[in-house]
Amino acid sequence: ARGAHLKLGRPSLTAHGHKTSTHSEPDLYHQETQSWSQGCLSDLHPEFARLNKWNHGFCTIEVHKDGHEFSLNNYRIVGGKVKPA
């Protein structure tokens, strides 16, 4: 999440990293901005990537009625239980 935030300078959601994280910091106008990366729902140790730091997880996004604001909830799945990230 931090890497994408630093590159883009805007809120973003990264799904390809397979690791849950959140990064927030104020922008030029002192408004907090956030970026997220979500876990995966696939095998955590496939043949091509036996050693990694992946985790199971997913997120939900609710777009508010104005169409400009949204709420994102990032979750991890640990031991078969869903937990807030």
MOPAC internal coordinates of N, CA, C and O (Angstrom, degrees):
PM7 1SCF
backbone

  N    0.0000 0     0.00 0     0.00 0    0    0    0
  C    1.4403 1     0.00 0     0.00 0    1    0    0
  C    1.5299 1   110.69 1     0.00 0    2    1    0
  O    1.2310 1   120.65 1   137.11 1    3    2    1
  N    1.3282 1   116.37 1   -42.89 1    3    2    1
  C    1.4628 1   119.51 1  -178.35 1    5    3    2
  C    1.5222 1   111.34 1   -64.36 1    6    5    3
  O    1.2310 1   120.43 1   135.92 1    7    6    5
  N    1.3292 1   116.79 1   -44.08 1    7    6    5
  C    1.4626 1   120.77 1  -179.66 1    9    7    6
  C    1.5164 1   111.86 1   -59.61 1   10    9    7
  O    1.2310 1   120.40 1   134.93 1   11   10    9
  N    1.3275 1   116.84 1   -45.07 1   11   10    9
  C    1.4681 1   120.74 1   178.54 1   13   11   10
  C    1.5290 1   110.33 1   -64.95 1   14   13   11
  O    1.2310 1   120.62 1   139.73 1   15   14   13
  N    1.3212 1   116.43 1   -40.27 1   15   14   13
  C    1.4642 1   120.18 1  -179.30 1   17   15   14
  C    1.5322 1   110.73 1   -63.90 1   18   17   15
  O    1.2310 1   120.55 1   137.06 1   19   18   17
  N    1.3166 1   116.56 1   -42.94 1   19   18   17
  C    1.4608 1   119.78 1   179.60 1   21   19   18
  C    1.5226 1   111.64 1   -66.35 1   22   21   19
  O    1.2310 1   119.78 1   143.05 1   23   22   21
  N    1.3196 1   118.02 1   -36.95 1   23   22   21
  C    1.4623 1   121.49 1   179.74 1   25   23   22
  C    1.5200 1   112.05 1   -72.68 1   26   25   23
  O    1.2310 1   120.44 1   137.74 1   27   26   25
  N    1.3332 1   116.77 1   -42.26 1   27   26   25
  C    1.4577 1   121.06 1  -174.09 1   29   27   26
  C    1.5253 1   113.68 1   -91.03 1   30   29   27
  O    1.2310 1   120.56 1   147.75 1   31   30   29
  N    1.3350 1   116.53 1   -32.25 1   31   30   29
  C    1.4611 1   119.84 1  -176.39 1   33   31   30
  C    1.5124 1   113.04 1    68.93 1   34   33   31
  O    1.2310 1   120.33 1  -163.40 1   35   34   33
  N    1.3119 1   116.97 1    16.60 1   35   34   33
  C    1.4616 1   122.77 1  -178.98 1   37   35   34
  C    1.5261 1   109.06 1  -141.20 1   38   37   35
  O    1.2310 1   120.09 1   -19.35 1   39   38   37
  N    1.3074 1   117.43 1   160.65 1   39   38   37
  C    1.4640 1   119.26 1   175.91 1   41   39   38
  C    1.5228 1   110.66 1   -58.72 1   42   41   39
  O    1.2310 1   120.84 1   -38.42 1   43   42   41
  N    1.3287 1   116.00 1   141.58 1   43   42   41
  C    1.4663 1   119.92 1   179.84 1   45   43   42
  C    1.5242 1   109.56 1  -152.49 1   46   45   43
  O    1.2310 1   121.66 1   -18.28 1   47   46   45
  N    1.3193 1   114.43 1   161.72 1   47   46   45
  C    1.4605 1   122.02 1   174.50 1   49   47   46
  C    1.5190 1   106.99 1  -127.72 1   50   49   47
  O    1.2310 1   120.55 1   -58.24 1   51   50   49
  N    1.3263 1   116.56 1   121.76 1   51   50   49
  C    1.4553 1   122.35 1   179.20 1   53   51   50
  C    1.5205 1   108.14 1  -109.98 1   54   53   51
  O    1.2310 1   120.85 1   -50.46 1   55   54   53
  N    1.3203 1   115.97 1   129.54 1   55   54   53
  C    1.4585 1   119.42 1  -178.89 1   57   55   54
  C    1.5195 1   112.25 1  -112.33 1   58   57   55
  O    1.2310 1   119.30 1   161.15 1   59   58   57
  N    1.2948 1   118.94 1   -18.85 1   59   58   57
  C    1.4566 1   121.15 1  -172.30 1   61   59   58
  C    1.5367 1   113.42 1   -77.21 1   62   61   59
  O    1.2310 1   119.55 1   165.97 1   63   62   61
  N    1.3224 1   118.47 1   -14.03 1   63   62   61
  C    1.4601 1   120.87 1  -177.41 1   65   63   62
  C    1.5117 1   115.11 1   -77.50 1   66   65   63
  O    1.2310 1   119.80 1   162.87 1   67   66   65
  N    1.3319 1   117.99 1   -17.13 1   67   66   65
  C    1.4649 1   123.42 1   177.03 1   69   67   66
  C    1.5308 1   113.22 1    63.35 1   70   69   67
  O    1.2310 1   119.91 1  -159.91 1   71   70   69
  N    1.3300 1   117.77 1    20.09 1   71   70   69
  C    1.4670 1   120.55 1  -178.98 1   73   71   70
  C    1.5293 1   109.08 1  -137.29 1   74   73   71
  O    1.2310 1   120.76 1   -51.66 1   75   74   73
  N    1.3208 1   116.15 1   128.34 1   75   74   73
  C    1.4516 1   121.65 1  -177.43 1   77   75   74
  C    1.5295 1   111.00 1   -75.71 1   78   77   75
  O    1.2310 1   120.79 1   -51.14 1   79   78   77
  N    1.3243 1   116.09 1   128.86 1   79   78   77
  C    1.4645 1   120.26 1   174.13 1   81   79   78
  C    1.5226 1   109.85 1  -159.90 1   82   81   79
  O    1.2310 1   121.18 1   -18.95 1   83   82   81
  N    1.3199 1   115.34 1   161.05 1   83   82   81
  C    1.4653 1   123.35 1   177.51 1   85   83   82
  C    1.5136 1   108.14 1  -137.22 1   86   85   83
  O    1.2310 1   120.80 1   -39.98 1   87   86   85
  N    1.3197 1   116.07 1   140.02 1   87   86   85
  C    1.4634 1   121.11 1   176.37 1   89   87   86
  C    1.5179 1   107.81 1  -134.26 1   90   89   87
  O    1.2310 1   120.38 1   -47.49 1   91   90   89
  N    1.3260 1   116.88 1   132.51 1   91   90   89
  C    1.4637 1   120.52 1   176.85 1   93   91   90
  C    1.5182 1   109.83 1  -136.68 1   94   93   91
  O    1.2310 1   121.43 1   -32.22 1   95   94   93
  N    1.3145 1   114.86 1   147.78 1   95   94   93
  C    1.4613 1   121.54 1   175.96 1   97   95   94
  C    1.5207 1   108.17 1  -163.83 1   98   97   95
  O    1.2310 1   120.22 1   -21.98 1   99   98   97
  N    1.3330 1   117.19 1   158.02 1   99   98   97
  C    1.4626 1   119.20 1   179.22 1  101   99   98
  C    1.5268 1   110.70 1   -74.94 1  102  101   99
  O    1.2310 1   121.12 1   -32.47 1  103  102  101
  N    1.3441 1   115.47 1   147.53 1  103  102  101
  C    1.4596 1   119.43 1   175.63 1  105  103  102
  C    1.5302 1   109.59 1   -89.39 1  106  105  103
  O    1.2310 1   120.65 1     8.64 1  107  106  105
  N    1.3115 1   116.36 1  -171.36 1  107  106  105
  C    1.4575 1   122.33 1  -178.01 1  109  107  106
  C    1.5264 1   112.21 1   -58.45 1  110  109  107
  O    1.2310 1   120.28 1   152.08 1  111  110  109
  N    1.3433 1   117.07 1   -27.92 1  111  110  109
  C    1.4664 1   122.40 1  -177.72 1  113  111  110
  C    1.5266 1   112.11 1   -99.82 1  114  113  111
  O    1.2310 1   120.35 1  -163.62 1  115  114  113
  N    1.3224 1   116.94 1    16.38 1  115  114  113
  C    1.4680 1   124.32 1   177.39 1  117  115  114
  C    1.5287 1   113.22 1    65.54 1  118  117  115
  O    1.2310 1   120.47 1  -155.79 1  119  118  117
  N    1.3256 1   116.70 1    24.21 1  119  118  117
  C    1.4548 1   121.92 1   173.72 1  121  119  118
  C    1.5242 1   107.38 1   -96.40 1  122  121  119
  O    1.2310 1   120.28 1   -47.55 1  123  122  121
  N    1.3265 1   117.06 1   132.45 1  123  122  121
  C    1.4614 1   119.35 1   179.72 1  125  123  122
  C    1.5213 1   109.86 1   -69.91 1  126  125  123
  O    1.2310 1   120.71 1   -48.27 1  127  126  125
  N    1.3141 1   116.24 1   131.73 1  127  126  125
  C    1.4590 1   121.77 1   174.42 1  129  127  126
  C    1.5223 1   107.73 1  -119.54 1  130  129  127
  O    1.2310 1   120.90 1   -31.15 1  131  130  129
  N    1.3159 1   115.89 1   148.85 1  131  130  129
  C    1.4586 1   120.54 1  -178.26 1  133  131  130
  C    1.5168 1   110.79 1  -130.95 1  134  133  131
  O    1.2310 1   121.04 1   -28.19 1  135  134  133
  N    1.3173 1   115.62 1   151.81 1  135  134  133
  C    1.4548 1   123.24 1   170.36 1  137  135  134
  C    1.5213 1   107.80 1  -132.91 1  138  137  135
  O    1.2310 1   121.13 1   -26.95 1  139  138  137
  N    1.3294 1   115.44 1   153.05 1  139  138  137
  C    1.4522 1   120.81 1  -175.62 1  141  139  138
  C    1.5152 1   110.63 1  -135.09 1  142  141  139
  O    1.2310 1   120.99 1   -26.64 1  143  142  141
  N    1.3021 1   115.71 1   153.36 1  143  142  141
  C    1.4618 1   121.43 1   165.01 1  145  143  142
  C    1.5270 1   105.61 1  -128.44 1  146  145  143
  O    1.2310 1   120.98 1   -34.52 1  147  146  145
  N    1.3103 1   115.74 1   145.48 1  147  146  145
  C    1.4620 1   118.95 1  -176.82 1  149  147  146
  C    1.5100 1   111.05 1  -114.32 1  150  149  147
  O    1.2310 1   121.62 1   -24.11 1  151  150  149
  N    1.3154 1   114.51 1   155.89 1  151  150  149
  C    1.4567 1   120.79 1   176.85 1  153  151  150
  C    1.5178 1   110.14 1   -70.59 1  154  153  151
  O    1.2310 1   120.85 1     9.13 1  155  154  153
  N    1.3099 1   115.99 1  -170.87 1  155  154  153
  C    1.4689 1   120.33 1  -177.98 1  157  155  154
  C    1.5245 1   109.74 1  -121.15 1  158  157  155
  O    1.2310 1   121.24 1    -9.77 1  159  158  157
  N    1.3083 1   115.24 1   170.23 1  159  158  157
  C    1.4608 1   121.33 1   176.44 1  161  159  158
  C    1.5293 1   110.37 1  -116.90 1  162  161  159
  O    1.2310 1   120.73 1  -160.69 1  163  162  161
  N    1.3231 1   116.22 1    19.31 1  163  162  161
  C    1.4599 1   121.64 1  -177.76 1  165  163  162
  C    1.5212 1   111.06 1  -105.21 1  166  165  163
  O    1.2310 1   121.05 1     3.40 1  167  166  165
  N    1.3054 1   115.60 1  -176.60 1  167  166  165
  C    1.4614 1   122.68 1   175.83 1  169  167  166
  C    1.5291 1   108.38 1   -59.14 1  170  169  167
  O    1.2310 1   120.05 1   -49.16 1  171  170  169
  N    1.3175 1   117.50 1   130.84 1  171  170  169
  C    1.4690 1   120.79 1  -178.19 1  173  171  170
  C    1.5217 1   113.31 1   -78.08 1  174  173  171
  O    1.2310 1   119.59 1   163.12 1  175  174  173
  N    1.3183 1   118.38 1   -16.88 1  175  174  173
  C    1.4667 1   120.93 1  -177.44 1  177  175  174
  C    1.5275 1   111.44 1  -136.76 1  178  177  175
  O    1.2310 1   120.28 1  -114.90 1  179  178  177
  N    1.3397 1   117.07 1    65.10 1  179  178  177
  C    1.4655 1   119.13 1   179.13 1  181  179  178
  C    1.5299 1   111.17 1   -69.84 1  182  181  179
  O    1.2310 1   120.60 1   -16.39 1  183  182  181
  N    1.3210 1   116.46 1   163.61 1  183  182  181
  C    1.4707 1   122.05 1  -178.68 1  185  183  182
  C    1.5223 1   112.37 1   -50.35 1  186  185  183
  O    1.2310 1   120.38 1   137.58 1  187  186  185
  N    1.3408 1   116.89 1   -42.42 1  187  186  185
  C    1.4607 1   120.61 1  -173.51 1  189  187  186
  C    1.5297 1   113.62 1   -77.69 1  190  189  187
  O    1.2310 1   119.92 1   170.33 1  191  190  189
  N    1.3270 1   117.77 1    -9.67 1  191  190  189
  C    1.4690 1   120.49 1  -178.40 1  193  191  190
  C    1.5289 1   109.71 1  -148.21 1  194  193  191
  O    1.2310 1   120.72 1  -117.57 1  195  194  193
  N    1.3208 1   116.23 1    62.43 1  195  194  193
  C    1.4697 1   121.19 1  -177.17 1  197  195  194
  C    1.5230 1   112.64 1   -60.79 1  198  197  195
  O    1.2310 1   120.18 1   138.34 1  199  198  197
  N    1.3294 1   117.27 1   -41.66 1  199  198  197
  C    1.4622 1   121.46 1   179.68 1  201  199  198
  C    1.5235 1   109.19 1  -104.02 1  202  201  199
  O    1.2310 1   120.61 1   -65.97 1  203  202  201
  N    1.3115 1   116.44 1   114.03 1  203  202  201
  C    1.4622 1   121.40 1  -179.84 1  205  203  202
  C    1.5240 1   108.78 1  -157.59 1  206  205  203
  O    1.2310 1   120.50 1    -1.76 1  207  206  205
  N    1.3058 1   116.65 1   178.24 1  207  206  205
  C    1.4669 1   121.41 1   178.29 1  209  207  206
  C    1.5254 1   110.52 1  -120.35 1  210  209  207
  O    1.2310 1   120.69 1  -143.42 1  211  210  209
  N    1.3221 1   116.29 1    36.58 1  211  210  209
  C    1.4509 1   121.40 1  -179.30 1  213  211  210
  C    1.5316 1   110.77 1   -71.51 1  214  213  211
  O    1.2310 1   120.85 1   -20.00 1  215  214  213
  N    1.3228 1   115.97 1   160.00 1  215  214  213
  C    1.4593 1   121.64 1   172.13 1  217  215  214
  C    1.5283 1   108.95 1  -144.49 1  218  217  215
  O    1.2310 1   121.50 1   -22.73 1  219  218  217
  N    1.3160 1   114.73 1   157.27 1  219  218  217
  C    1.4560 1   119.81 1   174.85 1  221  219  218
  C    1.5259 1   108.66 1   -76.91 1  222  221  219
  O    1.2310 1   120.90 1   -38.83 1  223  222  221
  N    1.3270 1   115.87 1   141.17 1  223  222  221
  C    1.4519 1   119.79 1   177.86 1  225  223  222
  C    1.5144 1   112.27 1   178.01 1  226  225  223
  O    1.2310 1   121.50 1    -6.97 1  227  226  225
  N    1.3345 1   114.73 1   173.03 1  227  226  225
  C    1.4657 1   122.02 1   179.37 1  229  227  226
  C    1.5235 1   107.49 1  -161.36 1  230  229  227
  O    1.2310 1   120.64 1    -7.53 1  231  230  229
  N    1.3187 1   116.38 1   172.47 1  231  230  229
  C    1.4628 1   119.54 1   175.76 1  233  231  230
  C    1.5259 1   109.33 1  -137.50 1  234  233  231
  O    1.2310 1   121.33 1   -18.89 1  235  234  233
  N    1.3245 1   115.06 1   161.11 1  235  234  233
  C    1.4607 1   121.93 1   172.47 1  237  235  234
  C    1.5243 1   106.98 1  -122.70 1  238  237  235
  O    1.2310 1   120.95 1   -34.30 1  239  238  237
  N    1.3164 1   115.79 1   145.70 1  239  238  237
  C    1.4648 1   121.31 1   179.71 1  241  239  238
  C    1.5207 1   108.52 1  -129.15 1  242  241  239
  O    1.2310 1   120.80 1   -50.09 1  243  242  241
  N    1.3230 1   116.07 1   129.91 1  243  242  241
  C    1.4616 1   121.76 1   175.38 1  245  243  242
  C    1.5231 1   107.62 1  -115.24 1  246  245  243
  O    1.2310 1   120.31 1   -60.93 1  247  246  245
  N    1.3132 1   117.01 1   119.07 1  247  246  245
  C    1.4603 1   121.42 1   177.02 1  249  247  246
  C    1.5254 1   107.34 1   -89.27 1  250  249  247
  O    1.2310 1   120.52 1   -52.66 1  251  250  249
  N    1.3208 1   116.61 1   127.34 1  251  250  249
  C    1.4573 1   121.34 1  -177.50 1  253  251  250
  C    1.5330 1   110.18 1   -72.90 1  254  253  251
  O    1.2310 1   120.58 1   -16.11 1  255  254  253
  N    1.3111 1   116.49 1   163.89 1  255  254  253
  C    1.4603 1   121.91 1  -174.26 1  257  255  254
  C    1.5220 1   113.45 1   -58.64 1  258  257  255
  O    1.2310 1   120.05 1   150.39 1  259  258  257
  N    1.3307 1   117.51 1   -29.61 1  259  258  257
  C    1.4692 1   119.13 1  -179.24 1  261  259  258
  C    1.5300 1   112.18 1   -72.15 1  262  261  259
  O    1.2310 1   120.12 1   167.31 1  263  262  261
  N    1.3357 1   117.37 1   -12.69 1  263  262  261
  C    1.4503 1   121.78 1   178.05 1  265  263  262
  C    1.5188 1   114.44 1    78.86 1  266  265  263
  O    1.2310 1   119.80 1   176.79 1  267  266  265
  N    1.3360 1   117.99 1    -3.21 1  267  266  265
  C    1.4622 1   121.51 1  -178.07 1  269  267  266
  C    1.5239 1   112.67 1  -109.68 1  270  269  267
  O    1.2310 1   120.02 1   150.90 1  271  270  269
  N    1.3012 1   117.57 1   -29.10 1  271  270  269
  C    1.4650 1   122.36 1  -179.13 1  273  271  270
  C    1.5236 1   108.79 1  -101.33 1  274  273  271
  O    1.2310 1   121.14 1   -25.51 1  275  274  273
  N    1.3265 1   115.43 1   154.49 1  275  274  273
  C    1.4561 1   120.14 1   178.11 1  277  275  274
  C    1.5145 1   109.57 1  -150.52 1  278  277  275
  O    1.2310 1   121.00 1   -18.69 1  279  278  277
  N    1.3163 1   115.69 1   161.31 1  279  278  277
  C    1.4600 1   123.00 1   173.96 1  281  279  278
  C    1.5209 1   107.32 1  -121.84 1  282  281  279
  O    1.2310 1   120.52 1   -49.08 1  283  282  281
  N    1.3254 1   116.61 1   130.92 1  283  282  281
  C    1.4552 1   121.63 1   179.06 1  285  283  282
  C    1.5141 1   108.49 1  -119.91 1  286  285  283
  O    1.2310 1   120.59 1   -49.43 1  287  286  285
  N    1.3149 1   116.48 1   130.57 1  287  286  285
  C    1.4638 1   122.83 1   175.19 1  289  287  286
  C    1.5139 1   107.80 1  -115.70 1  290  289  287
  O    1.2310 1   120.81 1   -57.80 1  291  290  289
  N    1.3232 1   116.05 1   122.20 1  291  290  289
  C    1.4582 1   122.52 1  -177.79 1  293  291  290
  C    1.5346 1   107.85 1  -105.18 1  294  293  291
  O    1.2310 1   120.31 1   -49.89 1  295  294  293
  N    1.3228 1   117.02 1   130.11 1  295  294  293
  C    1.4615 1   121.21 1  -176.16 1  297  295  294
  C    1.5225 1   110.78 1  -125.15 1  298  297  295
  O    1.2310 1   121.28 1   -30.93 1  299  298  297
  N    1.3159 1   115.16 1   149.07 1  299  298  297
  C    1.4668 1   123.53 1   170.72 1  301  299  298
  C    1.5231 1   107.25 1  -109.10 1  302  301  299
  O    1.2310 1   120.43 1   -27.55 1  303  302  301
  N    1.2979 1   116.79 1   152.45 1  303  302  301
  C    1.4621 1   121.63 1   173.10 1  305  303  302
  C    1.5252 1   105.90 1  -115.23 1  306  305  303
  O    1.2310 1   120.66 1   -66.64 1  307  306  305
  N    1.3272 1   116.33 1   113.36 1  307  306  305
  C    1.4563 1   121.98 1  -176.54 1  309  307  306
  C    1.5218 1   108.51 1  -124.37 1  310  309  307
  O    1.2310 1   120.40 1   -58.91 1  311  310  309
  N    1.3044 1   116.83 1   121.09 1  311  310  309
  C    1.4605 1   120.63 1   179.85 1  313  311  310
  C    1.5206 1   112.11 1    59.84 1  314  313  311
  O    1.2310 1   120.39 1  -146.72 1  315  314  313
  N    1.3360 1   116.86 1    33.28 1  315  314  313
  C    1.4572 1   121.18 1  -179.95 1  317  315  314
  C    1.5206 1   114.51 1    79.51 1  318  317  315
  O    1.2310 1   119.76 1  -176.69 1  319  318  317
  N    1.3388 1   118.06 1     3.31 1  319  318  317
  C    1.4605 1   121.65 1  -179.55 1  321  319  318
  C    1.5265 1   110.54 1  -113.44 1  322  321  319
  O    1.2310 1   120.70 1   -42.15 1  323  322  321
  N    1.3255 1   116.27 1   137.85 1  323  322  321
  C    1.4599 1   122.07 1   178.75 1  325  323  322
  C    1.5229 1   109.23 1   -82.02 1  326  325  323
  O    1.2310 1   121.01 1   -50.85 1  327  326  325
  N    1.3265 1   115.68 1   129.15 1  327  326  325
  C    1.4612 1   121.29 1  -178.86 1  329  327  326
  C    1.5252 1   108.84 1  -132.89 1  330  329  327
  O    1.2310 1   119.90 1   -36.67 1  331  330  329
  N    1.3449 1   117.80 1   143.33 1  331  330  329
  C    1.4733 1   119.46 1   175.45 1  333  331  330
  C    1.5225 1   109.60 1   -62.50 1  334  333  331
  O    1.2310 1   120.86 1   -37.89 1  335  334  333
  N    1.3103 1   115.96 1   142.11 1  335  334  333
  C    1.4649 1   120.54 1   179.68 1  337  335  334
  C    1.5247 1   110.59 1   -79.10 1  338  337  335
  O    1.2310 1   120.10 1   180.00 1  339  338  337

